[in-house]
Amino acid sequence: NSLRLAKITTGINGLLLGRFKNCYEMDENKKTLSLNEVINDYWSEAKIPVFYNVIHGHVKDSITIPFGVNCKINTSRGFIELTESAVV
């Protein structure tokens, strides 16, 4: 909820979220929402593409995504393209 309160979505056209570890319920008998359902519910009103499970940051075999660099994301095809240089 802190992202909504900080009005993060007012100046962006898309959102990249990292990989979530230990967020999956393995017991099929438990009545709980899936991670995908939680993300869809939380971000559905934002009307922006949300790409999650991006392998970046402090995980094995991660990619580097520079902060503040413009990029194109295609959630249906599953790709991220940096559209400008991160080095000035």
N, CA, C and O of each residue as an XYZ file, in Angstrom:
352
protein
N       0.805     -1.185      0.000
C       0.000      0.000      0.000
C       0.859      1.265      0.000
O       0.391      2.330     -0.401
N       2.098      1.155      0.442
C       2.970      2.329      0.491
C       3.255      2.892     -0.896
O       3.463      4.098     -1.027
N       3.270      2.063     -1.933
C       3.479      2.568     -3.290
C       2.300      3.424     -3.741
O       2.490      4.445     -4.402
N       1.092      3.017     -3.389
C      -0.090      3.826     -3.723
C      -0.075      5.140     -2.947
O      -0.332      6.201     -3.516
N       0.226      5.070     -1.645
C       0.250      6.277     -0.816
C       1.311      7.263     -1.292
O       1.126      8.476     -1.191
N       2.426      6.739     -1.813
C       3.499      7.597     -2.323
C       3.198      8.079     -3.742
O       3.987      8.822     -4.327
N       2.070      7.661     -4.290
C       1.634      8.046     -5.639
C       2.672      7.706     -6.709
O       2.932      8.486     -7.625
N       3.246      6.532     -6.564
C       4.265      6.043     -7.498
C       3.712      5.962     -8.921
O       4.441      6.216     -9.880
N       2.442      5.614     -9.068
C       1.890      5.373    -10.408
C       1.551      6.644    -11.172
O       1.170      6.563    -12.340
N       1.675      7.817    -10.553
C       1.293      9.036    -11.257
C       2.294      9.453    -12.333
O       1.922     10.180    -13.254
N       3.532      9.024    -12.250
C       4.517      9.460    -13.227
C       5.155      8.346    -14.028
O       6.194      8.554    -14.654
N       4.551      7.158    -14.020
C       5.149      6.030    -14.737
C       4.163      5.451    -15.745
O       2.949      5.618    -15.628
N       4.721      4.769    -16.735
C       3.902      4.127    -17.763
C       3.921      2.612    -17.657
O       3.245      1.928    -18.426
N       4.686      2.083    -16.715
C       4.788      0.649    -16.499
C       5.575      0.405    -15.228
O       6.209      1.316    -14.695
N       5.532     -0.830    -14.741
C       6.203     -1.165    -13.488
C       6.885     -2.511    -13.604
O       6.281     -3.482    -14.060
N       8.152     -2.575    -13.189
C       8.896     -3.822    -13.129
C       9.025     -4.228    -11.675
O       9.481     -3.440    -10.846
N       8.629     -5.443    -11.361
C       8.772     -5.995    -10.017
C       9.707     -7.187    -10.083
O       9.737     -7.911    -11.078
N      10.460     -7.385     -9.033
C      11.430     -8.473     -9.006
C      10.820     -9.837     -8.749
O       9.604    -10.025     -8.770
N      11.708    -10.769     -8.509
C      11.313    -12.141     -8.209
C      10.901    -12.218     -6.745
O      11.588    -11.682     -5.875
N       9.808    -12.867     -6.479
C       9.322    -13.046     -5.117
C       9.667    -14.455     -4.655
O       9.309    -15.441     -5.298
N      10.366    -14.530     -3.535
C      10.769    -15.832     -3.005
C       9.869    -16.195     -1.830
O       9.483    -15.337     -1.035
N       9.548    -17.466     -1.737
C       8.729    -17.999     -0.640
C       7.369    -17.328     -0.545
O       6.857    -17.104      0.552
N       6.782    -17.006     -1.694
C       5.462    -16.360     -1.724
C       4.423    -17.247     -2.396
O       3.372    -16.766     -2.820
N       4.706    -18.505     -2.491
C       3.802    -19.410     -3.180
C       3.291    -20.449     -2.194
O       4.074    -21.095     -1.498
N       1.988    -20.604     -2.139
C       1.383    -21.601     -1.252
C       1.413    -22.955     -1.944
O       0.910    -23.110     -3.056
N       2.003    -23.919     -1.279
C       2.128    -25.257     -1.864
C       0.949    -26.162     -1.506
O       0.709    -27.161     -2.185
N       0.222    -25.824     -0.457
C      -0.916    -26.621     -0.028
C      -2.163    -26.193     -0.806
O      -2.728    -25.129     -0.551
N      -2.583    -27.027     -1.749
C      -3.722    -26.698     -2.609
C      -5.035    -26.616     -1.839
O      -6.006    -26.053     -2.344
N      -5.083    -27.165     -0.631
C      -6.307    -27.141      0.165
C      -6.511    -25.821      0.899
O      -7.615    -25.544      1.368
N      -5.486    -25.017      1.004
C      -5.618    -23.725      1.670
C      -6.332    -22.749      0.751
O      -6.026    -22.661     -0.438
N      -7.267    -22.032      1.304
C      -8.026    -21.032      0.554
C      -7.261    -19.713      0.599
O      -7.415    -18.933      1.538
N      -6.450    -19.471     -0.404
C      -5.640    -18.263     -0.451
C      -5.480    -17.803     -1.891
O      -5.622    -18.590     -2.826
N      -5.189    -16.541     -2.055
C      -4.948    -16.004     -3.389
C      -3.533    -16.344     -3.834
O      -2.622    -16.446     -3.012
N      -3.357    -16.517     -5.123
C      -2.026    -16.728     -5.667
C      -1.298    -15.386     -5.743
O      -1.929    -14.332     -5.662
N       0.004    -15.422     -5.894
C       0.776    -14.194     -6.048
C       0.285    -13.408     -7.268
O       0.164    -12.184     -7.208
N       0.007    -14.095     -8.354
C      -0.493    -13.447     -9.565
C      -1.822    -12.739     -9.288
O      -2.035    -11.622     -9.758
N      -2.711    -13.377     -8.532
C      -3.992    -12.761     -8.203
C      -3.822    -11.520     -7.331
O      -4.528    -10.530     -7.521
N      -2.904    -11.563     -6.389
C      -2.648    -10.414     -5.515
C      -2.106     -9.242     -6.326
O      -2.569     -8.112     -6.172
N      -1.120     -9.510     -7.194
C      -0.535     -8.446     -8.023
C      -1.586     -7.868     -8.963
O      -1.688     -6.649     -9.104
N      -2.365     -8.731     -9.606
C      -3.420     -8.243    -10.507
C      -4.440     -7.397     -9.772
O      -4.856     -6.353    -10.276
N      -4.848     -7.828     -8.593
C      -5.828     -7.071     -7.822
C      -5.265     -5.723     -7.386
O      -5.944     -4.702     -7.493
N      -4.044     -5.717     -6.901
C      -3.442     -4.484     -6.382
C      -3.202     -3.454     -7.478
O      -3.425     -2.262     -7.267
N      -2.749     -3.904     -8.648
C      -2.350     -2.972     -9.708
C      -3.377     -2.796    -10.810
O      -3.142     -2.009    -11.727
N      -4.505     -3.491    -10.765
C      -5.471     -3.414    -11.871
C      -6.020     -2.004    -12.086
O      -6.293     -1.628    -13.226
N      -6.185     -1.227    -11.041
C      -6.706      0.130    -11.185
C      -5.686      1.109    -11.762
O      -6.060      2.177    -12.246
N      -4.421      0.760    -11.714
C      -3.374      1.661    -12.198
C      -3.389      1.793    -13.714
O      -2.920      2.802    -14.241
N      -3.908      0.815    -14.420
C      -3.994      0.845    -15.888
C      -2.625      0.991    -16.555
O      -2.484      1.686    -17.561
N      -1.632      0.334    -15.986
C      -0.290      0.297    -16.566
C       0.158     -1.159    -16.638
O      -0.312     -1.987    -15.857
N       1.054     -1.482    -17.559
C       1.567     -2.851    -17.568
C       2.466     -3.095    -16.355
O       3.291     -2.256    -15.992
N       2.285     -4.253    -15.748
C       3.103     -4.650    -14.597
C       3.787     -5.956    -14.951
O       3.133     -6.950    -15.264
N       5.101     -5.943    -14.900
C       5.930     -7.086    -15.272
C       6.598     -7.564    -13.994
O       7.413     -6.846    -13.415
N       6.259     -8.775    -13.545
C       6.891     -9.269    -12.323
C       7.654    -10.560    -12.581
O       7.526    -11.194    -13.628
N       8.445    -10.919    -11.593
C       9.373    -12.050    -11.660
C      10.596    -11.699    -12.510
O      11.208    -12.568    -13.132
N      10.938    -10.413    -12.525
C      12.139     -9.956    -13.220
C      13.350    -10.359    -12.373
O      13.409    -10.061    -11.180
N      14.289    -11.023    -12.986
C      15.450    -11.531    -12.257
C      16.520    -10.445    -12.211
O      17.406    -10.384    -13.063
N      16.414     -9.587    -11.189
C      17.391     -8.517    -11.014
C      17.654     -8.323     -9.530
O      16.942     -8.864     -8.684
N      18.659     -7.564     -9.234
C      18.959     -7.275     -7.824
C      19.849     -8.318     -7.189
O      20.828     -8.760     -7.790
N      19.510     -8.711     -5.974
C      20.351     -9.592     -5.174
C      19.933    -11.055     -5.296
O      19.706    -11.728     -4.290
N      19.835    -11.536     -6.515
C      19.516    -12.937     -6.764
C      20.539    -13.504     -7.734
O      21.231    -12.761     -8.430
N      20.627    -14.815     -7.775
C      21.578    -15.486     -8.657
C      21.211    -15.222    -10.129
O      20.036    -15.186    -10.497
N      22.237    -15.042    -10.946
C      22.079    -14.839    -12.395
C      21.173    -13.646    -12.717
O      20.321    -13.729    -13.601
N      21.362    -12.553    -12.003
C      20.498    -11.389    -12.187
C      20.992    -10.487    -13.315
O      22.147    -10.560    -13.734
N      20.099     -9.649    -13.784
C      20.441     -8.621    -14.753
C      20.475     -7.282    -14.020
O      19.870     -7.136    -12.958
N      21.172     -6.319    -14.578
C      21.222     -4.985    -13.995
C      20.259     -4.083    -14.744
O      20.313     -3.975    -15.969
N      19.385     -3.445    -14.002
C      18.457     -2.477    -14.584
C      18.759     -1.143    -13.919
O      18.480     -0.969    -12.733
N      19.325     -0.199    -14.665
C      19.675      1.097    -14.081
C      18.436      1.874    -13.641
O      17.420      1.882    -14.336
N      18.528      2.513    -12.505
C      17.431      3.312    -11.979
C      17.243      4.569    -12.816
O      18.213      5.262    -13.120
N      16.013      4.865    -13.186
C      15.689      6.095    -13.892
C      15.865      6.063    -15.393
O      15.639      7.076    -16.054
N      16.261      4.932    -15.952
C      16.463      4.824    -17.396
C      15.147      4.415    -18.046
O      14.460      3.520    -17.553
N      14.799      5.058    -19.136
C      13.587      4.699    -19.854
C      13.735      3.341    -20.500
O      14.811      2.965    -20.963
N      12.631      2.613    -20.523
C      12.645      1.305    -21.175
C      11.265      1.009    -21.736
O      10.277      1.654    -21.385
N      11.224      0.019    -22.615
C       9.969     -0.497    -23.144
C       9.770     -1.863    -22.514
O      10.707     -2.656    -22.424
N       8.554     -2.133    -22.080
C       8.256     -3.467    -21.572
C       7.058     -4.019    -22.322
O       6.116     -3.296    -22.647
N       7.115     -5.302    -22.586
C       6.011     -5.992    -23.230
C       5.682     -7.184    -22.344
O       6.379     -8.198    -22.367
N       4.611     -7.052    -21.561
C       4.271     -8.102    -20.615
C       3.718     -9.353    -21.292
O       3.895    -10.456    -20.775
N       3.062     -9.207    -22.421
C       2.509    -10.383    -23.090
C       3.587    -11.208    -23.785
O       3.463    -12.429    -23.883
N       4.641    -10.558    -24.268
C       5.739    -11.278    -24.922
C       6.909    -11.532    -23.982
O       7.803    -12.318    -24.297
N       6.905    -10.870    -22.826
C       7.913    -11.129    -21.802
C       9.277    -10.553    -22.095
O      10.280    -11.251    -21.942
N       9.349     -9.274    -22.521
C      10.670     -8.692    -22.724
C      10.745     -7.279    -22.185
O       9.742     -6.578    -22.060
N      11.986     -6.879    -21.867
C      12.311     -5.537    -21.401
C      13.395     -5.010    -22.321
O      14.386     -5.697    -22.568
N      13.221     -3.792    -22.835
C      14.230     -3.187    -23.708
C      14.601     -1.818    -23.160
O      13.743     -0.943    -23.039
N      15.882     -1.625    -22.827
C      16.350     -0.316    -22.408
C      16.438      0.558    -23.653
O      17.040      0.154    -24.648
N      15.844      1.754    -23.611
C      15.769      2.602    -24.792
C      16.735      3.772    -24.753
O      16.731      4.617    -25.648
N      17.561      3.823    -23.719
C      18.583      4.856    -23.627
C      19.766      4.327    -22.836
O      19.657      3.334    -22.117
N      20.877      4.993    -22.977
C      22.086      4.598    -22.280
C      22.012      4.944    -20.813
O      21.447      5.974    -20.447
N      22.570      4.104    -19.972
C      22.617      4.385    -18.539
C      23.855      5.170    -18.169
O      23.998      5.614    -17.030
N      24.759      5.347    -19.134
C      26.017      6.062    -18.898
C      25.959      7.388    -19.634
O      25.594      7.437    -20.808
N      26.317      8.460    -18.947
C      26.288      9.776    -19.560
C      27.628     10.100    -20.158
O      27.806     11.177    -20.727
